[in-house]
Amino acid sequence: MNKPAAFIMLCFTLFVVGFATWQFYLGNLAGAMSTLPFLAIVYLFMVNRRTKG
C-alpha cells in the first residue's frame, strides 16, 4: 500500500473511532454501534492486503 492510501485509511479509521467514542459519551449506543460495519470493512481490507503482499 502506498503512503497516500495508508494516510487516508488511517484518517478514516481515526474519524470512525472518534465518532463512536463521541456517540458513546453522548449516550447514543445505536449511533456508536453503527460504526462497526465500517471498522469491519477496514479490517477485512487490511487483512486482504497483508495476505497478498
C-alpha positions as CSV (number, residue, x, y, z in Angstrom):
1,M,0.0,0.0,0.0
2,N,1.4,3.4,-0.9
3,K,1.7,6.2,1.6
4,P,-1.2,8.4,0.5
5,A,-3.6,5.4,0.6
6,A,-2.3,4.4,4.1
7,F,-2.7,8.0,5.3
8,I,-6.3,8.2,4.0
9,M,-7.1,4.8,5.6
10,L,-5.6,6.0,8.9
11,C,-7.5,9.2,8.9
12,F,-10.8,7.4,8.1
13,T,-10.2,4.9,10.9
14,L,-9.4,7.6,13.4
15,F,-12.5,9.6,12.4
16,V,-14.7,6.5,12.8
17,V,-13.3,5.6,16.2
18,G,-13.6,9.2,17.3
19,F,-17.2,9.4,16.1
20,A,-18.0,6.2,18.0
21,T,-16.4,7.5,21.2
22,W,-18.3,10.8,20.9
23,Q,-21.6,8.9,20.5
24,F,-20.8,6.7,23.5
25,Y,-20.1,9.8,25.5
26,L,-23.5,11.3,24.5
27,G,-25.2,8.0,25.5
28,N,-26.2,7.1,21.9
29,L,-25.5,3.4,21.8
30,A,-27.1,2.9,18.4
31,G,-25.0,5.7,16.9
32,A,-21.8,4.3,18.3
33,M,-22.5,0.7,17.2
34,S,-23.4,1.9,13.7
35,T,-19.7,2.4,13.1
36,L,-18.8,-1.2,13.5
37,P,-19.5,-2.2,9.9
38,F,-17.1,0.5,8.7
39,L,-14.4,-0.8,11.0
40,A,-15.1,-4.4,9.9
41,I,-14.7,-3.3,6.2
42,V,-11.4,-1.6,7.0
43,Y,-10.2,-4.6,8.9
44,L,-11.1,-7.0,6.1
45,F,-9.4,-4.7,3.5
46,M,-6.2,-4.6,5.6
47,V,-6.2,-8.4,6.2
48,N,-6.7,-9.0,2.5
49,R,-3.8,-6.6,1.6
50,R,-1.5,-8.3,4.1
51,T,-2.0,-11.8,2.7
52,K,-1.4,-10.8,-0.9
53,G,1.8,-8.8,-0.3
